[in-house]
Amino acid sequence: MARGPSGGGSDARCQEGRLPAVRRVQDVTVYGDARGVRVARLHVSPADNLRAARQWWDAEADDYQAEHGAFLGDVDLLWCPEGLREADARLLGDVAGARVLEVGCGAAAAARWLVTQGADVVALDLSAGMLRHAVAAGEATGVRPVLLQADAQYLPLRDSSFDIAFTAFGAVPFVDDSARVMREVFRVLRPGGRWVFAVTHPMRWIFPDDPGPDGLVATHSYFDRRPYVELDADGRPTYVEHHRTLGDRVREIVGAGFVLQDLIEPEWPEGEDHTWGQWSALRGSLFPGTAIFVCHKPA
């Protein structure tokens, strides 16, 4: 699971009280920060997006695993901070003997779990830093899926070579052209193949990234599709995350050729009080934090 479950892109730093000033410059909303870091809603070039994604995940891989690794597990497919596990949900169907692709695998805990279920798994990620953790975990557990460093927008894989593809918060929110990811996944799946992906629920982008009461107040337009961007002191993007409405996602799915079978909106589990970024029992009891799209390629 990638960084999606840390923010969803709704001005994560605002909740910490470090952004006292807001100013709007043409099509850009910039939040000032005394530390020289800026958070903005603005469009960036595909090249800057790709560079920021690779560098951010390489730099943050160790901290991300230290913070979230125990929750995600070493050999487990956890779909979301709400705690939905593939062992219970079976969204991928019967994986025994299937050739499976994980897109945006991070440390590849999900891919390792699928190997234990009898699947033949290829797990890819853009970040060498995250793949380093995947290699280490494979050595520690003895469960080793095939690992591949690649951009999800340009899969270096043969047409019709997989039965199932999936991602739990990987790749889709972080690329410049998520519609292209859908087309690429469609291309590499065999007829009848399944594509399941989890992202931050689009309605979360209306609210600040705050697990507390401040995160219940709508502050952004649902229809503002400018990405959430973190900038360094020189104005270079260091982190980029994209918002799409539910309608946008459906059009991407259908436009690629898929049939949308289901949309899962996991409920917050009763009695669970953990927090992951902006995910919390308070917010989860009122509105969804995760959207899981279950699709298939026509036979």
N, C-alpha and C positions, 0 to 999 in steps of 0.2 A: 504494500500500500504506500503510495507516494505522499507528497506533502499535502495534497488536497485536504485530508483531515488535520489541518492545522489552522486553516483559515477560510478557504473558499473565496479568498480574494477580496473580502470586504473591509479593507483598511485595518489589517490586524493590529498595527501599532497604536491605533487610536485608543484602544481599550486601556492602554498602559499610561495614558495621561501625558505622553511625550509630544503631542502634536497640538499645540494651543492655537495655531493659526491655520486658516484655510483660505486659499485664494484661487480664483478661476481665471485661467488665461486661455482665451479662445476655446478650443476643444479639449483642454487639459485641466484637470483638477489636481492641484499640488498641495500637499500637506507639509509644512515646514517642520524641521526638527533641529534642535540645537546641536545634535551630534553630527550634523552634515548629511544625514540620510533623509531622503525624500520618498514619500509614497504618493503615487499618482494614478489617475485613470487616463490612459492615453494609448494611442496606437503606436506600435514599434515595428521596425522592419523585420521580415522573416529571419534575416541573418543575425540581428541583435537578439531576437527571441531565442534562436538556437544556441547562440553563444552563452546567453544568460542561463538557460536551462542546464547546459552541460556544466558550466562553472559553478553554479549554485549547488547542484547535487554533489559534485565532486568535493566541494569545500565543506558541505554540511553532512556528508554521509556518516561520519563518526558520531556526531552529536545526535543525528536523527535515530540511529540505531541504539545509542545509549538511552535515549528518552522513550522510544517506542518499541524496541526490539522484544522486550519481555511480553508486552501485550500481544504483539503479532505472532510470537512463537517462532521456533526454529523450523518446525515442520507442520504447517497448518495453513489453511486457506480461509482467512478472515476477510469478509467482504467490506466491512465498514466499522466505524467506531461504536455503532450500536451493538456490535458483537455477533452479527449473523455469520455463521460458519457454513462452509460448503458441505461439511459432513452432515449437517442438519437440513440445509435448504436444497441441496442437489440441483442447483440451477444449471450445471453443466451436463446433467444427465449421466449416463453410464460411461465412465472414462476408461475402464479396463480395456487395454488393447488399442486405445485411441491415440492418435498423434495430436498433441496439444501444443498450442503456442501461447505463452504469456507475454503480453505487450506491456512494457514498462514494469519490469519485475522487481525493481529494487534489490533487496537482499535475497529474493527468490524463495521465501518460505512457502509460498503457495505452490510454486513449481515442485519443490521437494515433496510436499504432501501428495501431489498428484502422482509423482513417481511411486510413492508407497501404495497408491491405489491401482497400480498396474498400467499407468499411462506412459507413453513415450513423449517426453516433454522437451521443448526448446523454449528457453526464457531469455528475453532480450531487454536491454535497457540502454539508454543514451550515455549514462554516467559510468565511467570507469571506477569511480569511488564506490558507488553502490554495488557494482559487480565484484569489487574486491571483497566486500562483505559476503556476497553470495558464494564466492569461492571458499572463503574461510568457513562459512557455515556448512558447505558441502563436505569439507574435510573433517569438520568436527562431528557431523552426524553420519557420515558415510553415505549420504543420499545426494547424488550428483546429476542433476539435469544438465543438458547441453546449454551453455551460456553463450550469448552473442551480444556484442556491442553494436547498436544500430539505431538509426533514427526511425521512429514509427511511421513517419510520413513516406519513407522510402525503404520498404522491407526488402532485404536482399535474399528473398526466398522464392522458390518456384511457385508457379500457379498451381492451384488445386492440390496442395501438398499437406494440408492439415484438416483434421476432422472437427476440431474445436479451437476457438481462440477466446481469450478473456483478458481482462485487466481489472484490478481493484484499485482505483484511483491512480493508475499509472498512465502516462503519456497524454491521454485525451485532453485534459484541461490545460496542458502545458505547451502544446504545439500551436503554431500559427494557423494551421489549416487542418482542423479536426475532421472535416468532411473528407479530406484526402486519406486520413487514417482509416476511415470507414471503407473507402474504396480499396485501399491496399489490403485490408483484412478480408474483404469480400474476394479479392483476387486470389489470395493464398488458401482460402477455404475450398474444400471439395463441395460439390452439390449436396445439399442437405446438412451442411456443416453449421455449427452453432457459434454465435458471437454474443458474449455477455460482458458488459462493462459497467462499472460503478463509478459515479462521480458525485461531487457535492451537489445536493439538490438545488436546482436553479433558484428556488425562492429564497434560499439563504443569502443570496447576493443582495437582497433588499436591506439586510440588517448589518450592523457593525459586527466585527468578529469578536464577540464578547460572550462568554458562557453564562454571564450573570444577567441581572435585570436590564442593563443597558443594551444587551443584545436582543431585546424584545421590541425595540423601537425602530420602525422603518425609517431609513435615512437615504436610501438610494433608489433610483428608478430600476425596476425590473427590466426595462427595455434598453437600458444603457449597456451596450455591448462592448464598450471600450475595456480592454484588459486592465487588471490590477497589476501595477508595476512598481517595483522598488528600485530606486536610483541611488547610485553612489554620489559622492560630493562633486564629481565632474559631470553628472547628468547621464551617466551610462546605465542602462538597465542591468540590474543584477538578479532580478527575479521577475517572472512574468506568468500570470495565470489568467485564463480566459473564461468568460461567462457566455453561456448560450441559454436561451429560454428552452422550455420543454418543447415548444413547437420547432425551434431550430434543430434540436436533437432528432426529433422525429423526421424532419425533412432530410437531415444528413443520412439517417439510417435508410430511409426509403429511397433516397436519391442514389445511394450506393448499390441498391438492388436487394437489400435485405427485407424480410418480413418481420415486423415487430410483434412478438408473441405476448410479452408481458412487461409491465413496469412495476418493479418492487420498490416500496417505500418503507423500509424497516422501521418498526416502532421501537421506542426506547424501552429496554427491558425493565419490568417492574422490580423495584428494590435496588437497581444498579445506580451507584452514585459517582462513578469515575468521570473524569473530565479529559477530553482530548482537544486541545485548542479551543475552538468555539463550540464543540460538542459537549453537552451537559444534560443532566436529568431535567433541569428546569426548562431548557429549550426543547429537548426531545419529547417532553410530555405534551407540547403545544403544537409543534409543526415538524415535518420531516427534515432530516439533515442529509440524507443520502438518497440518490435515485439509482436503481440498478435496471438497466435495459437488457432484456432477454430477446435475442433475435436469431433468425436462421436464414441461411441461403437456400433459396428454392431448389428442390431436387431436380 
